[in-house]
Amino acid sequence: MKHYYNPMSRAATTHWMLLEAGVAHEQILVDFAQGETETTAYRAINPMGKIPALVDGDIVITEAAAICAYIADKYPEKGLAPAHGTAKCGKYYRYLFVPGTTLEPMFTAEMLGLQDYPAQSVGFGDIERCLATIEAMTPESNWVMGDQFTAADVVFGGTLNFAMQFGWLKEPSEKVASYVRRIRERPAYRQSHDPSWH
Ligand SMILES: N[C@@H](CCC(=O)N[C@@H](CS)C(=O)NCC(=O)O)C(=O)O
């Protein structure tokens, strides 16, 4: 598998997932600051010109959450996803999808200082709803699926981690802060994230 990556990017999350799964992969550094996501060769892999991307044989997976879900599904023996078709998957999918579809757009809107948006039309509603969602979805202890650490923690916990380190989450509750501390203590997290980030 080829992992198109840069350590100072969301690809740190997919690198973390690959390490959690203990999967051998080829790390291909993409220097986006030097325009390497703009080349014809890279756009053939991801027309979005974004990293991360994972290429597994003739399959291309883009979007950090999709890559994490793919790795968890490809290696079920690693226990990084609930068993397929079980009721637990409903909860698991929610944690995989909420960050990219709802939380990230809200953080972007906040970062850009956008205010005059129609909360009933935009997918993230408004910041209050998103903060309440983060609070409600963050586990009191262990991981989002209970004792089992899964790809959902990499995606949801990884998003909260970025939100804290970049100051998007201005006043995290103790519950959120301690979940992010647990995330940051994981050996695979530490191996994949630059300590200067937080
Ligand atoms: N929705 C994408 C976002 C990926 C993304 O924004 N990647 C940034 C780095 S964190 C990037 O590739 N930027 C380079 C560019 O836009 O040229 C995902 O979740 O993978």
The ligand as a Gaussian input file, in Angstrom:
#p B3LYP/6-31G(d) Opt

LIG

0 1
 N      -11.317000      16.241000       3.397000
 C       -9.934000      15.889000       3.249000
 C       -9.085000      17.100000       3.576000
 C       -7.637000      16.886000       3.239000
 C       -6.837000      18.181000       3.304000
 O       -7.389000      19.291000       3.408000
 N       -5.512000      18.045000       3.197000
 C       -4.640000      19.211000       3.184000
 C       -3.546000      19.030000       4.232000
 S       -4.200000      18.898000       5.858000
 C       -3.958000      19.311000       1.825000
 O       -3.733000      18.309000       1.170000
 N       -3.616000      20.521000       1.407000
 C       -2.863000      20.723000       0.192000
 C       -3.621000      21.479000      -0.853000
 O       -4.821000      21.763000      -0.698000
 O       -2.994000      21.756000      -1.865000
 C       -9.578000      14.688000       4.125000
 O      -10.216000      14.510000       5.176000
 O       -8.682000      13.925000       3.792000

